Structures are given as structure tokens and as C-alpha cells.
């Protein structure tokens, strides 16, 4: 995940808490922020992004953009739009990502990229990298991703997650990411 200037790991016990973490994280996001989400299939990337969308006050249901690659959710409250990208099927790295014109959207939006690790880091020197890991078990393969219509957490399966946030670059140097864990508690 690169050299983190600011990092925290937060325990997330269930889908409702993951969504709440997204809502809380939205309070520190601003236009121009790039957020990279990584974690295995079903880790909760879309659930976290749904909370971000709620926290940012954007229009439209936040669902996995697997088959459209990117969705733009305009703000309903005068804030930044949420651009939600699924880079799983993009194998061409930054060249292929440039076709989506994310660099045009980035200055006035919050851009969240699922499966963006190793593909979009060059879009911005400052970014928030979010890694979601299951605390226990869970061995889903990446090939299953194309079979899934949703990255939502299954509310029936108690499965703690460890969410590690790494803020890279000057933008994140003074952001108290540890306060996100306290705010959720």
C-alpha cells in the first residue's frame, strides 16, 4: 500500500457497522479525494461505499458497478459527487482507466475505486487506501467476482472485518483517521 503517512486499523463487527464507518469517513472526505478499496470478494467494499454515499448526501442507490464499471452519484446537498468505479475487469492499468476520464472527475468529486490496487495510484499522489480483511476465515477467489452482482456483506453471517486506512500524501498528513474509530464506537 505504499508509504503511509497516516494509518489506522478499525475493527468492524457487522454490515451495519461497515456502512456506518462509510458515513463517518464521508465527514473527512472532500472534492479531489481518491479512495482505493481493496479486499477479497464479499469483504464489504460496496457496503462501505454505500455508507460513503449516504454520508456525502448523493443521489441514487450505491450498488456494485461491476457491469457498468463506473457510476456517478451527484450530490443532493451541494457537496462533491461520488464517482464509484469497479476496476476488477480493467486489466490495462492506468491507460484503460484514463478512458473513463477519472482525472477529469477527480478535482470536483470524491472518486472511490474498488479493486484499484496497482491500477489507479498514478491518478493522484495523495490518496486514501482502504484495505478490508476478514478477521476470521473466508477464502473467496477473485474469479468469483464476475459471478457476483453485489459486493454487499451478508447480514446473516457474523464475520468481523479489519479495515485499515492508509492516508498517503500531504492531504492526509493532518487528518485524524483514529478519530473515525472513536466516532463509530
Secondary structure, DSSP 8 states (H G I E B T S, - for coil): ----SEEEEEEE-SHHHHHHHHHHHHTT--TT-EEEEE-STTSSHHHHHHHHHHHHTBSS-----TTTSEEEE-BSSSS-EEEEEE-TT--SHHHHHHTTTHHHHHTTEEEEEET-TTTSGGG-SSEEEEEEEESS-----GGGGGG-S-----TTS---EEEEEEEESHHHHT--THHHHHHH-
